[in-house]
Amino acid sequence: MSAPKELLGINALCSVCSSQDLETWQIASISILKYLESNSYTLIVPKEDVFTFKRKTPSEIIVLTEEDFVGDLALQLRHRIGGLNTRSGWYLQQFIKLSFLYKERFNKGLSLIWDADTVPLKKIKFIENNKVTFYTANELHEPYFESIYNLLQLRKKIIPSFVSQCMACPNQWTLDFFNYLEHNNEKEWIEVILESINFKEKSSFSEYETLGTFFYSKFSEQMLFKSHSNWTRYGNSLIGHPNNLKFVSWAFRAKYDFMAFEKWDKGFFSFCMSYIRNKIRNIFNG
């Protein structure tokens, strides 16, 4: 089955960021504009960070607040999570991306959600032979699929994971996804998803895994897959800091389409810098 013509092309791109990833975002945003073609670009940030991000973000990218998309959901999440409040921001950014897709669902073309800590290294095409390309990973986190089954009554069907820093979502497909949630449950989609999550687990929901599982259940013939070897989440370990891409991106471009700089990946360079700083501090502090 060929993809309908209206699927061809990215109509809207969305990233979600906070101040802790500002340095990476400044580099990623330039590469996003250079390598990812879209009719519009949107960055969503906490209300208190809007001014800073507007100054640090290229003017082609619209900067909006989290509240524009999810209202007071941050408070709701903190209440539901309780003692695991450190995860509320992690859950919140997933709902923000889903809310962006919800707002775009009636438009033609595709909407691309792209993690703000991820830098594209070259031009990326998400449509090949009238099919949509999905990047995959090699992880398996069972709690995600418990939530997916609660939400969609679907089991995992393919070995790779859809948790891969980005996803091009045909708006017609996301319309089907949200219609399924709301019509089957007679509630707003946010509440439906919240009720499917086991917040006793530290990490019990993935927007990428959920969307990918739903899409595969209905549109597998229109999907292509790129493996985890086509991208890396170990940017910090490989080059130390995203600023270093200006010197070495050419060396990684042949192997990787994009490189992520995630906070948990401290990397060898970060370890060395921390060690040196501690040594200097000890010298001056006696």
Order of alpha helices (4+ residues) and beta strands (2+ residues): beta-alpha-beta-alpha-beta-alpha-alpha-alpha-beta-beta-beta-beta-alpha-beta-alpha-alpha-alpha-beta-beta-alpha-alpha-beta-alpha
